[in-house]
Amino acid sequence: MAKRRIGGAGGGSDPGTKAAPVVAVAVAGALAIGGSGIGAGGASSLGSVAESAALRNISAKKADGTKAAKSGNAQQTWRRMGLRELKKAAKSDANCVLNSFGDIREFFVRTPCKSLERRIFAIGDDAGNAAVVSVAWVRFSTRHQAESFETLHKIHGNGDITPLAGSLLGMAGIRFTANHYGSRRNGTTITIAEAESAKGNVHGEALKVLADVSSYLPRP
């Protein structure tokens, strides 16, 4: 089964030719993690970092992380998976049209959301690896609107909610591809979570678990 692509011609959260906001932006500083920095070069320019035991065993800790996420405690969620929260940023907005692109934006033109809450987290382990997790909570007036949005959001190449920029964490070059995502509906609220590697060896299954667990975090 093909991976879900939500960005159109450019792939992922990159809107391609649809002229949506750019997620990765320049940054004046770097976030220090385990004595190293994440600077303007992005994840691809960073040196090799050994994978930690926490990342190798993260699937086994998924249930514990999910339980903590449902309680609404993000920091405890990461700790249950052997990780720690390095930094976070948040933003509330009632205008989903301005914070989305592609067919998702067109949906919001016809069906305005009630509220949009977005968070972005930098998460690391004891070996210097780091990942960035984006979580968005979209609330609608009715359950039917939420269900319609959920159905559209699952279609390949149709756009997305724009994640908060990595610059809010002091990072640059973070581009959300939607290759590692999780989504969940609870009544009139849809939660969308995405994860990307920021430094070292945080790939594949680890990113998928982080995104899926994060989708259980309740709306702030």
Disulfide bonds with the S-S distance in Angstrom:
Cys96-Cys113 2.05
